[in-house]
Amino acid sequence: PGPLHSGRETVYHNGSLLLRNVTRKDTGFYTLQSLNSHEDIASRTTIYLHVHTSNCGCPSTCAQITIESVPSSIVEGESVLLVVYNLPENLRAFFWYKGGIVSKNIEVAWHQIARNTTGFGPAYSGREIVYSNGSLLLQNVTWKDTGFYTLRTLSRDLETELVRVQLQLDTSLSVCCNSLTSVQLMIEPVPQNAVKGDSVLFLVHNLPEDLRAFAWYKLGHNNQKFKIAEFSRVTNYITHGPAYSERAVVYTNGSLLLQDVMQTDAGVYVLQTLNRDFKTEKAYVQLHVYKPVTQPFIQVTSTTVTAQSSVVFTCLSGDTGVSICWIFNNRNLQLTERMTLSPTKCQLSIDPVRREDAGDYQCEVFNPVSSRISLPVSLAVTNE
């Protein structure tokens, strides 16, 4: 075993590698390297492992596409992988765009599933690698790579779906780019994660000094832009658009306040500025609106089992998009080789059961804004 051996791996004499009880942390590249009798490298083969997730009781067809930036925080010069989860099975093709909208002139790449072919668009820089599982690798990133990336999927039924992810650089670790990012139009959501019923402020940084006007839009289906409001510095007047509601407040410094946010407010917002030379600049921000989670409860195959038998706990929650962890006797459960978690951790299996497994089991569900713990379920273990 090497330094990365976790105890869940088995290597076979024919070169195969078995990974047991995989988690999302196992996602990534694996390389098999073989040596000949002279200890020279004879071959090297790399494969990408994609660990899918789905909700308990929810088939893979109902799971939403999500994108995760790995790592979540990067500095200029590093590489980042935009990992795609729950890509539809009936897929015809997918497309990547540099920006919050779909437009041919900002297309990075496309991939056709049936032919397993990849093509590149005008926004391709030569530093991007597209994988057949939908993921996109950006190498040697610069501050110009920051912003939104849009993934568009096309099914065999010609239905499309858009998913966006925002790429940000950690400028605190890179002095060289501070002078560049200081003049870049940026939007900061305060707070980062909004709770239904609360207020969120889109705080604008680096509004152009020679500003002539700015306008706020919300992106709708098929990238339709719905104007919320427009401000003219010439007239010092704010004009409301069709998408304006009384819960929105626009400030002359460019910021936008949304009060009493609802699930329908979630989405991508666009700020477009116009300077005195009639040059435009755009910045995007994505709003996630979460509901506080409800209390889960545990279903168990049996509360009294004999040693050397098996038992399955299921954490049932009425909420979607939540994370789950397990608690044993008021402490975080320490998994043993006899315990198995389902991909979304909603099921805990113990096989075989031992006397030390007796005790109180609870599950905790949480999202970025809240968490709840189930009532305890006691497991009794008797002799064979």
Secondary structure by P-SEA (a helix, b strand, c coil): ccccccccccccccbbbbbcccccccbbbbbbbbbcccccccbbbbbbbbbbbbccccccccbbbbbbbccccccccbbbbbccccccccccbbbbbcccccccccccccccccccbbbbcccccccccccccbbbbbcccccccccbbbbbbbccccbbbbbbbbbbbcccccccccccccccbbbbbccccccccbbbbbccccccccccbbbbbbbcccbbbbbcccccccccbbbbcccccccccccccbbbbbcccccccbbbbbbbbbccccbbbbbbbbbbbbccccbbbbbbcccccccccbbbbbbbbcccbbbbbbbcccccccccccccccccccbbbbcccccccbbbbbbbbbcccccccccbbbbbbbcc
